[in-house]
Amino acid sequence: MKRTIYKWMHYCLSFLNFKPYFGKSMQQFTMSYVVSFDKTCVYDIGADQSDINKLFGISYGFHHKQSDRIGWRYLGKIDGRHMVELLLYSYYVGGGVRKIPITQVHIGDTVTVTLQLNEMWGYRYIDAMVGDKKITTSMLHVPKKWGYTLGLYFGGNRRAPHTMSVRISKA
C-alpha cells in the first residue's frame, strides 16, 4: 500500500496500523513490513539532512519518553544509486535517544523490515532487522499499561520539502 506524506506535512493522512493498547504491558511484540522507497524520497534539506524520519514503531506510554521505531533518512547517491539508511530510533527512560544504523538500501529496492521487542526484568530487548541485517540492543524500561503504534513521519524539526511516497504493507 502506498503511503504519502504531502508537502509541508510531517504525517501521512492515514495512520499506519495505529492501534492504541490499554490494560496490559507489551511484554512481547513484533511488527514486520515489506517496504520500498520511491524516487520521491530523494530530498535535500541542507543542515538538517542527517535528521531521522520514522517508518513505523511502538510507544510505551508517550513516544518521546519510551518508544522504538525504525527510522530512515536519504543519504544521497552512492556508486551512482540513490540510497536510504535504515536505523533503530529509540527513546529510553530519562529522555535520551539512541540511534543505531542497521543498513543502507537502494531507492526502488523492496526489503522486509522487522522490529521485535521483549520486555523483562526492567529492560526492553530490541531486535531490528532489514532483510538479513540485524542489530540487537537493550535499554532500561519502565513498563506502561498503555501506548500506541506509530506510523510514517517526516522530520525531526523540518516538514517534508515535497510530497513523498513509501510503499509499505504487512509482511
C-alpha positions in Angstrom: 0.0 0.0 0.0 1.4 3.4 -0.9 1.6 5.9 2.0 2.1 9.6 1.1 3.4 12.5 3.1 2.3 15.7 1.4 4.5 18.8 1.0 4.9 20.8 4.3 3.4 17.9 6.4 5.0 15.6 9.0 2.5 12.7 8.8 0.7 10.9 6.1 -3.0 11.4 6.3 -3.8 7.7 7.0 -2.1 6.3 10.1 -0.2 3.0 9.5 -1.8 0.5 11.7 -2.5 3.0 14.5 -3.6 0.8 17.4 -3.8 2.1 21.0 -3.4 -0.5 23.7 -4.6 -0.3 27.3 -4.5 -2.5 30.4 -1.5 -4.7 29.5 2.2 -4.4 29.3 3.7 -5.1 25.9 6.0 -7.9 27.0 6.5 -9.3 23.5 5.6 -7.5 20.3 6.6 -7.9 16.6 6.0 -5.6 13.7 7.1 -6.6 10.2 6.5 -4.8 6.9 7.6 -5.0 3.3 8.9 -1.6 2.4 10.0 0.2 -0.8 11.1 3.9 -1.0 10.5 5.6 -4.4 12.3 8.5 -6.0 10.1 11.0 -4.3 12.1 10.1 -1.1 15.1 11.9 -2.6 15.4 15.3 -0.8 17.9 18.0 0.3 17.2 19.9 3.4 20.6 21.4 4.0 21.9 21.4 7.6 19.1 19.1 8.7 19.8 16.4 6.1 21.0 14.0 8.9 17.7 14.2 10.8 15.9 10.9 11.0 12.4 10.3 9.6 10.3 7.5 11.0 8.9 4.5 9.2 6.9 2.6 11.9 7.2 1.6 15.6 5.6 1.4 19.0 5.4 3.6 22.1 5.2 2.6 25.7 3.2 5.5 27.2 4.3 8.7 25.5 6.6 8.2 22.4 9.1 10.9 23.4 9.6 9.1 26.7 9.8 5.4 25.7 9.4 4.1 22.2 11.2 2.1 19.5 10.9 2.9 15.8 12.6 2.1 12.5 14.0 5.4 11.2 15.1 6.3 7.7 17.0 9.1 6.0 18.1 9.9 2.5 21.9 9.6 2.2 22.5 10.8 -1.4 24.0 8.9 -4.3 26.4 6.1 -3.6 28.0 4.3 -6.5 25.6 6.1 -8.8 22.4 4.9 -6.9 20.2 6.8 -4.5 20.5 5.3 -1.0 18.4 5.4 2.2 19.8 4.5 5.6 17.6 2.5 8.0 18.2 2.8 11.7 16.7 1.8 15.1 15.5 5.0 16.7 14.6 4.6 20.4 13.6 6.9 23.2 14.6 5.5 26.6 14.0 6.2 30.3 15.4 9.6 31.2 14.5 11.2 27.8 17.6 10.1 25.8 17.5 9.0 22.2 19.5 6.0 20.8 20.1 5.9 17.0 21.7 2.7 15.7 22.3 2.2 12.0 21.0 -1.1 10.6 21.8 -1.0 6.9 21.5 1.0 3.7 19.1 0.2 0.9 18.8 1.4 -2.7 15.7 3.5 -3.6 13.4 1.3 -5.5 14.5 -1.9 -3.8 12.0 -3.9 -1.7 13.0 -5.1 1.8 11.4 -6.7 4.7 11.8 -4.7 7.9 11.0 -6.2 11.3 11.0 -4.7 14.8 10.8 -7.3 17.6 10.6 -6.4 21.3 10.8 -8.3 24.5 10.3 -6.8 27.9 11.7 -8.4 31.1 13.5 -7.6 34.3 13.2 -3.8 33.9 14.7 -3.8 30.4 13.4 -4.0 26.9 15.4 -6.0 24.4 15.1 -4.9 20.8 15.9 -6.8 17.5 15.7 -4.6 14.4 16.1 -6.4 11.1 16.2 -5.4 7.5 16.5 -8.4 5.2 19.4 -10.4 6.6 20.9 -7.4 8.5 20.2 -7.4 12.2 21.1 -5.3 15.3 20.2 -6.2 18.9 20.2 -3.8 21.9 18.7 -3.4 25.3 17.8 -0.4 27.4 16.2 0.4 30.8 12.5 0.2 30.7 9.5 1.2 32.9 6.6 -0.9 31.8 3.4 1.0 30.9 0.0 -0.4 30.5 -0.9 1.8 27.6 0.7 3.1 24.4 0.2 3.1 20.6 1.7 2.1 17.4 3.5 4.8 15.3 3.4 5.3 11.6 5.2 7.1 8.8 6.6 10.5 9.7 8.9 13.0 8.1 11.2 15.1 10.2 12.9 16.0 13.1 12.2 19.7 13.1 11.6 20.0 9.3 8.4 19.2 7.4 8.5 17.3 4.1 10.0 19.6 1.4 7.9 18.0 -1.3 5.3 15.2 -1.5 6.9 11.8 -0.7 5.6 8.2 -1.1 6.7 4.9 0.5 5.2 1.5 -0.3 4.6 -0.3 2.9 2.5 -3.4 3.6 2.3 -6.1 6.3 4.9 -8.9 5.8 
